[in-house]
């Protein structure tokens, strides 16, 4: 085995895990290949939160199956949430896969590769590692893709059990990494040239709660972690995601308002605007309580960007329920919204609920969400025209005519001027679309 090809799907945590997968494979002496047909080992890091992710993976695995037929010595490995959810059934669905493991077993990837090579012999059985492992992927070495920005896992898992969500089943219960461990990692990243870190967790607002439940009364909470990182010399920016609305505390709002390095952006998934639907989702808050948090954020943190996730067509959602979601969007004045049709996941409570909404109704509703989300986003971006914004320059723009970066509000900005990537500059905003700003240094 000399080369590997890695394709990762899904959320930012999967992007973070992909950096660990690259480091593990390269520590085994494998070199990265850009195309699957030129690799000895094919690795697919999967998501299964929505049906669309499963469908995208199926297409790529079709390519892997063809390449496996052409060269029986090629090894196909699948990691992440989908094999964790299906386990033995996954191998029955994809019999050409040589080995699989779940997201809490990334540290066993070298072992999986060795076992898969052995099992690929006639009569071998593909190995699968799915037990809850002792290490989080954040404890592993990374092969980072971005020189000036880094993902930092602060916790894994979730214990909220929203009725539509499979994450607790595939990522396990909430577990927090120690504050000193995280601060040490961030100091090392800064020494390596990183200017901005993004803290990752399924619910970062719950950071430290599991430690306090286990009797560690002095364990830090999330605002305390932010304050510790703000004190790291040389760290310019701290981002985080994702925040659960029910756990968004006044202490976190104060940290956003007071700490210079913490960026003015909160991703706060609302999912719906109907109290009846929110209760069926087991979200733990009402629409009024959600809006109170948003208004408190906007009052305390000038120019804060509030982005969200919204689901169309949850079981039992009536037209009136959906209209309440549109009302919540307008009242919150979201700066951006990620919209999805409800996707039943096997093993979740919502998959068995009565009143499943017809596919054509879900599609029509999500299209209305998209239209309003783009309208709100365009208004949000246009309010920056004529003002100044701070941008971390990441590299060339897509059109090759300038540079691309992100504002503190996590908005892509296309910038003109002679600037080195990694620089943090102030720009004058001269134009806007629903997704980007344009400006000059």
C-alpha positions in Angstrom: 0.0 0.0 0.0 1.7 3.2 -1.2 -1.1 5.8 -1.8 -4.5 6.7 -0.4 -7.5 8.7 -1.6 -9.8 10.3 1.0 -13.2 11.8 0.4 -15.1 13.3 3.4 -18.8 14.2 3.6 -20.9 16.2 6.0 -20.3 18.6 8.8 -17.3 20.5 10.2 -16.6 17.7 12.7 -16.2 15.4 9.7 -13.7 17.9 8.2 -11.9 17.9 11.5 -11.9 14.1 11.5 -10.6 14.0 8.0 -7.5 15.9 9.0 -6.8 13.2 11.6 -7.4 10.4 9.0 -4.8 12.0 6.7 -2.3 12.2 9.5 -2.8 8.5 10.5 -2.5 7.3 7.0 0.6 9.3 6.2 2.2 8.1 9.5 1.8 4.6 8.0 3.9 5.8 5.0 1.0 6.3 2.5 1.1 9.3 0.2 -2.0 11.2 -0.8 -3.6 10.7 -4.3 -5.9 13.3 -5.8 -8.0 10.7 -7.7 -9.4 7.4 -6.6 -8.2 5.5 -9.6 -4.6 6.3 -8.7 -4.8 5.1 -5.1 -4.1 1.8 -3.4 -6.4 2.6 -0.4 -9.7 4.4 -0.8 -11.2 5.9 2.3 -14.7 7.5 2.6 -15.5 9.4 5.7 -19.2 9.5 6.0 -22.2 11.4 7.3 -25.7 10.0 7.8 -27.6 12.9 9.4 -29.7 13.2 6.2 -30.7 10.9 3.4 -29.0 13.2 0.9 -25.6 12.4 2.5 -26.3 8.6 2.1 -27.2 9.1 -1.6 -24.0 11.1 -2.3 -21.9 8.4 -0.7 -23.6 5.6 -2.6 -22.5 7.2 -5.9 -18.9 7.4 -4.7 -19.0 3.8 -3.4 -20.2 2.8 -6.9 -16.9 4.1 -8.2 -15.0 2.3 -5.5 -16.8 -1.0 -6.4 -15.8 -0.6 -10.0 -12.1 0.1 -9.1 -12.2 -2.8 -6.7 -13.3 -5.1 -9.6 -10.5 -3.8 -11.7 -7.9 -4.4 -9.0 -8.8 -6.8 -6.3 -5.8 -5.7 -4.3 -7.1 -2.2 -3.8 -8.5 -1.6 -0.2 -11.8 0.2 0.4 -12.3 1.6 3.9 -15.3 3.5 5.2 -15.3 5.6 8.4 -17.7 7.9 10.2 -21.3 7.9 11.1 -22.9 5.8 8.4 -21.1 2.5 9.2 -21.5 3.3 12.9 -25.3 3.5 12.4 -25.6 0.3 10.4 -22.6 -1.8 11.6 -23.0 -5.4 10.2 -25.8 -4.3 7.9 -23.4 -1.9 6.3 -21.2 -4.8 5.0 -24.3 -6.6 3.6 -25.2 -3.4 1.7 -21.7 -2.9 0.4 -20.0 -6.3 0.3 -16.9 -4.9 -1.5 -15.9 -2.7 1.5 -12.8 -4.2 3.2 -13.3 -2.5 6.6 -15.2 0.1 8.5 -15.1 2.0 11.8 -17.2 4.6 13.6 -16.2 8.2 14.6 -15.1 7.2 18.1 -12.5 4.7 16.8 -10.4 6.8 14.4 -7.3 6.0 16.5 -7.7 2.4 15.3 -7.4 3.2 11.6 -3.9 1.8 11.2 -5.1 -1.4 12.9 -8.2 -1.4 10.6 -6.0 -1.1 7.5 -3.8 -4.0 8.5 -6.8 -6.2 9.3 -8.5 -5.2 6.1 -5.5 -6.2 4.0 -5.5 -9.6 5.8 -9.3 -10.0 5.4 -9.1 -9.2 1.7 -7.6 -12.7 1.2 -10.1 -15.4 0.1 -12.5 -16.3 2.9 -11.6 -13.3 5.0 -14.3 -11.3 6.9 -14.1 -7.5 6.7 -13.3 -6.0 10.1 -15.5 -3.4 11.8 -14.7 -1.3 14.9 -17.8 0.2 16.4 -17.4 0.1 20.2 -17.2 3.4 22.0 -13.4 4.1 22.1 -11.4 5.8 24.8 -10.0 8.6 22.7 -11.6 11.5 20.9 -10.5 12.4 17.4 -9.3 15.8 18.8 -6.6 13.9 20.8 -5.0 12.7 17.5 -2.5 14.4 15.3 -3.9 16.4 12.4 -2.7 16.9 8.8 -4.2 20.4 8.4 -5.3 21.7 5.0 -5.4 25.4 6.0 -2.2 27.1 7.3 -3.9 30.0 9.1 -7.1 28.4 10.4 -7.7 25.2 12.5 -10.5 23.1 13.8 -10.3 22.3 17.5 -12.6 19.7 18.9 -13.7 20.6 22.5 -16.2 17.8 23.0 -17.9 14.9 21.2 -21.3 13.4 21.2 -24.7 14.7 22.3 -27.3 13.8 24.9 -30.2 16.0 23.7 -32.0 13.3 21.7 -33.9 15.6 19.3 -36.5 13.3 17.8 -35.2 13.6 14.3 -31.5 13.3 15.0 -29.2 10.3 14.8 -26.1 12.0 16.3 -26.5 10.6 19.8 -26.6 7.0 18.4 -23.5 7.5 16.2 -21.4 9.9 18.2 -22.3 8.8 21.7 -23.0 10.8 24.8 -21.4 14.2 25.5 -17.8 14.1 26.5 -15.6 17.2 27.0 -11.9 17.5 26.6 -10.0 19.1 29.4 -9.5 22.9 29.4 -5.7 22.6 29.8 -5.6 20.1 26.9 -7.5 22.4 24.6 -5.5 25.5 25.6 -2.2 23.6 25.1 -3.3 22.5 21.6 -4.3 26.0 20.7 -1.0 27.4 21.8 0.8 24.9 19.6 -1.4 25.8 16.7 -0.6 29.5 17.2 3.1 28.7 17.3 2.6 26.9 13.9 1.1 30.1 12.4 -2.6 29.7 13.0 -4.5 32.9 13.4 -8.0 31.6 13.9 -9.4 28.5 15.6 -13.0 27.1 15.3 -14.1 25.2 18.4 -16.2 22.2 17.5 -18.9 20.2 19.3 -22.4 19.0 18.6 -23.5 21.4 21.4 -20.6 23.6 22.5 -22.8 25.3 25.1 -22.8 22.1 27.0 -19.0 22.0 27.3 -18.0 20.8 30.8 -21.5 19.7 31.9 -20.5 16.0 31.7 -17.5 16.6 33.9 -19.5 18.4 36.5 -22.1 15.6 36.4 -19.3 13.2 37.2 -18.4 15.2 40.3 -15.7 17.5 39.0 -17.4 20.6 40.4 -14.6 22.9 39.4 -14.7 21.9 35.7 -14.8 24.9 33.4 -17.9 25.8 31.4 -17.9 27.1 27.9 -17.6 30.8 28.7 -14.6 30.0 30.9 -13.0 28.1 28.1 -13.5 31.1 25.8 -11.9 33.4 28.4 -8.9 31.0 28.7 -8.4 31.0 24.9 -8.8 34.7 24.6 -5.7 35.0 26.9 -3.6 32.9 24.5 -1.0 35.3 23.1 -1.0 35.6 19.3 -4.5 34.1 18.8 -6.4 36.6 16.7 -9.8 34.9 16.3 -12.0 32.3 18.0 -15.1 30.8 16.4 -17.4 28.1 17.6 -20.2 25.8 16.5 -22.8 24.6 17.1 -24.8 26.2 19.9 -28.1 24.7 21.2 -30.6 27.5 21.9 -31.7 26.0 25.2 -28.2 26.2 26.6 -27.2 29.7 25.3 -26.4 31.4 28.6 -26.0 35.0 29.7 -22.4 34.1 30.5 -21.8 33.2 26.9 -23.4 36.4 25.7 -21.1 38.4 28.0 -18.1 36.5 26.7 -19.1 37.4 23.1 -19.5 41.0 24.1 -16.3 41.3 26.2 -13.6 39.1 24.6 -11.7 40.7 21.7 -10.7 37.4 20.0 -14.2 35.9 20.0 -15.9 36.5 16.7 -19.3 38.1 16.4 -21.1 35.0 15.0 -23.4 32.5 16.6 -24.8 29.5 14.7 -28.1 28.8 16.5 -30.3 26.2 14.9 -33.9 27.0 15.4 -35.3 24.1 13.2 -38.9 25.4 13.4 -41.0 28.3 14.5 -44.1 26.4 15.8 -44.1 25.5 19.5 -46.1 22.4 18.6 -43.5 21.2 16.2 -40.6 22.2 18.5 -42.1 20.1 21.2 -42.4 17.1 18.8 -38.8 17.7 17.9 -37.8 17.6 21.6 -35.9 20.8 21.2 -36.5 22.1 24.8 -37.5 25.7 24.0 -40.4 27.7 22.6 -40.3 30.1 19.7 -40.6 33.0 22.1 -37.7 31.7 24.2 -35.6 31.3 21.1 -36.3 34.9 20.0 -35.5 36.2 23.5 -32.0 34.7 23.1 -31.5 36.2 19.7 -32.7 39.7 20.8 -30.4 39.4 23.9 -27.5 38.6 21.5 -28.2 41.5 19.2 -28.6 43.9 22.1 -25.3 42.9 23.7 -23.1 42.3 20.7 -23.1 45.0 18.0 -23.0 43.5 14.4 -23.4 40.0 15.7 -24.3 37.5 12.9 -26.9 35.0 13.8 -27.2 32.0 11.5 -29.5 29.0 11.8 -30.7 25.6 10.5 -34.4 25.1 9.5 -36.3 21.9 8.7 -39.3 21.8 6.3 -41.9 19.1 6.5 -41.4 17.6 10.0 -44.1 15.0 10.6 -47.4 16.6 11.4 -46.3 20.1 10.3 -49.4 21.9 9.1 -49.4 25.0 6.8 -50.0 27.1 9.9 -47.0 25.5 11.6 -44.9 26.3 8.6 -46.1 29.9 8.5 -44.9 30.3 12.1 -41.4 29.2 10.9 -41.5 32.0 8.3 -42.6 34.4 11.0 -39.7 33.4 13.3 -37.2 33.9 10.4 -38.4 37.5 9.9 -38.5 38.2 13.6 -34.9 36.9 14.1 -33.7 38.6 10.9 -31.3 35.7 10.3 -28.0 36.6 8.6 -28.0 33.2 6.9 -30.1 30.0 7.1 -29.3 26.5 6.1 -32.5 24.8 5.0 -33.4 21.1 4.8 -36.3 18.9 4.1 -37.1 16.5 6.9 -35.2 13.2 6.4 -36.4 10.3 8.5 -33.5 8.4 10.0 -33.9 4.8 11.1 -33.8 4.5 14.9 -35.0 8.0 15.6 -38.4 8.8 17.2 -39.4 11.1 14.4 -39.1 8.3 11.8 -42.0 6.6 13.4 -44.3 9.6 14.0 -47.7 9.8 12.2 -48.4 12.6 9.8 -45.4 12.2 7.5 -45.5 15.1 5.1 -45.6 14.3 1.3 -42.4 14.8 -0.6 -43.8 17.4 -2.9 -45.1 19.5 0.0 -41.7 19.3 1.7 -40.0 20.5 -1.5 -42.4 23.4 -1.9 -41.9 24.5 1.7 -38.1 24.3 1.6 -38.1 26.4 -1.5 -40.1 29.1 0.3 -37.6 28.9 3.2 -34.8 29.4 0.7 -36.4 32.4 -0.9 -36.9 34.2 2.4 -33.5 33.2 3.7 -31.9 34.7 0.7 -33.9 37.9 1.0 -32.9 38.3 4.7 -29.3 37.5 3.9 -29.1 40.0 1.1 -30.5 42.7 3.4 -27.9 41.7 6.0 -25.0 41.9 3.6 -26.1 45.2 2.0 -26.1 46.9 5.4 -22.3 46.5 5.3 -21.9 48.5 2.1 -20.0 51.8 2.8 -18.7 50.4 6.1 -15.5 48.8 7.1 -15.0 45.1 8.0 -12.1 43.0 9.3 -11.1 40.2 7.0 -8.7 37.3 7.5 -7.3 36.7 4.0 -7.4 33.0 3.1 -6.2 32.9 -0.5 -7.2 33.6 -4.1 -10.8 34.3 -4.9 -12.7 31.9 -7.1 -12.5 34.1 -10.2 -8.7 34.5 -9.7 -9.0 38.3 -9.9 -8.4 39.0 -6.2 -8.3 37.5 -2.8 -10.9 35.7 -0.6 -11.3 35.8 3.1 -13.9 35.9 5.9 -15.1 38.7 8.1 -15.5 38.2 11.9 -19.2 37.6 11.1 -18.2 34.5 9.0 -19.1 36.2 5.7 -17.0 35.5 2.6 -15.4 38.7 1.3 -13.7 39.2 -2.0 -10.9 41.7 -1.6 -8.8 43.7 -4.0 -5.3 44.8 -3.0 -1.8 43.4 -2.6 -2.2 41.3 0.6 -0.5 38.1 1.7 -2.7 35.1 2.8 -2.9 34.9 6.5 -3.1 38.7 7.0 -5.9 40.3 8.8 -6.9 43.5 7.1 -9.6 46.1 7.3 -11.6 46.6 4.1 -14.0 49.2 2.8 -17.1 47.3 1.7 -18.2 48.4 -1.8 -20.7 45.7 -2.8 -22.7 42.7 -1.6 -24.7 39.7 -2.6 -26.8 37.4 -0.5 -23.6 35.3 0.3 -20.6 37.6 -0.1 -19.2 41.0 0.4 -16.8 42.8 -1.9 -14.3 45.4 -0.9 -10.8 46.9 -1.1 -8.2 46.9 1.6 
